[in-house]
Amino acid sequence: MNGNLTEFSREVKDQFFESFPFLLNLEHKITEDEENTFCIEIKAPSSKAELYLMIDTSGEEVTVSFGSYHAHYNDFLGQYVYGSAVELINRIISSECAIVTYAREDQWFGSSLMSRINFPVDNENHPYASKIEIRSWNGNLDVDIECVPRN
């Protein structure tokens, strides 16, 4: 399943497997699409939510997704203003941070990656929200916050 990958995708796949071989012990799915890109979806060990960490190389860029949050990188190991793809993955799987999702009723309107010291306790900074969900890799930081929305 490695023969038709683009050079970029093959390089990212190799770097991912070298950096995170232990993640392959978790439930996962590896796909290659018609554009010859690499994608891996790894189910988070949290029993509280159906969350997946996904890394894909579509468009000759690395996209790291977790829950409703995603970030784009030009490569897997390179340093950027907000770190690298490998650093983001480490922050997620170490539960150093979690995804904070803001919604009103069932309508999503924003997500952020935050460290636990910055987690919201109410909708002060997002007054439109009626619900804030915090989801982490292991589930140990998960919280649901019900809010009274303000227009």
N, C-alpha and C positions, 0 to 999 in steps of 0.2 A: 504494500500500500504506500510505498515511498517513491516508486518509479516515475510517476507522472507529475509530481509536485514541482512548482516553480523553484528556482534556486533560493529565492527569499523564503518561501514556505518551508522548504526542506531545512534551511538553516535555523529558522525559528523552532521548528519541531525538534530538531536535535538539541538546541539550547534548552528548550522546555524540559525534555526528558532527562537531560543531564542535571538540571537545576532542581527538579521536583520528581524524582523517580518514585518516591513514596506515595505520591498522589494517585499513581496507577493502581494502588491497592484498594482504592475506593471505587464505588460504582462509577463507571465512565463510558463514554462513547466517543470514538474517533471517526471523523468523516473527512473525506476529500471530495470537493465538488467539481463541477464541470470546468471551473476556472483553474483547477489544479491547486487549490488552496487547502491548507490544513485547518482543522477545527477540532477541538477537544472540549467536551462538556463533562464536568466532574460534579457529582452530587455531593453537596455539603453533608457532613456527618450529623448535622443538627436534626434531631427527631421532631422538632417543633414546626419546621417549614420545609417546603419543597424548593430549595434553593440550589442553583447550579453556578459554578465558576466556569466561565467559558473563555477560551482563548482561540481567536481565529486570525487568519492572515489575508482575508479578502481585501482587494484593492491595494495589495502590496504594502499594507500597514498592519500592525499588531493591535487588535482590539481585545481588551480584557473586560469582561462583563461579570457582574455578580448581582443577582437579583435585578433590580431596576436601575442599577448604576453601571456605567461603562466609561472607559477612557481609551484614547487612541495614542499609539506610539509609532515612530518611524522604524524601530527595530526592537528587539527583545531586551537587550542588555544596556543600551545606550542611555546616558543621563540627560534628562530634560529638566525644565524648571520645577516640575512636580515629581521628580524622580524617574525611575524606569519601570517598565512592565514587570520585571522580576521583583522589584521592591514593592509594587502595588500588590502583587500576588502574596508576597510574604506578610504584608500588613493585614490582608484579609484572612489568611489561614492561621495567623497567630492570634486572631481576635484582638489585635491592637486597635482595630477600628471596625466599624459596622456601617451598613447602609441605612440611612435615615430617609424615609419616603413620606412625602406630604400628599394628602388627598382630601378632597371634599366629597362626601358621600363615597361613591366608588370611582370617582374621577381622579386619576393621578395628575399631579401638576408639578412634581419636582422630586429629585433625589440628590442626596449628598453622601459622600464618604466622610465619616467623622470619627475622631478618636473619642473614647468614652468620656473624657473630661469635658468635651464640648457638646455632649448629647443635650437636646432640648428637653425641657420638662413641661413645656406648654407651647402654644402657638404664637407667642409674642413676636417672633421674627417672621412668621408666616401666618398672619391673621386669617387668611382665607381658609386655612386647614380646619377640618373637623376631625381629622384622624392623622396621627403620626405613628408610623411603624418603624421600629428599629430592629434590624435583622443582622445576625452575626454568623460566622462560619460554624461555630460549635453550638450556637443557640444560647450560650451563657449570658449574652448581653441583650437578648430579645425583650422588647417592651412594646406594648400597644398603649398609646395615649389618646384618649378621647378628649376633644376640645369643643368649645363653643366658638363657631366661626364668626368672624367679623368681616363685613364687606369693606 
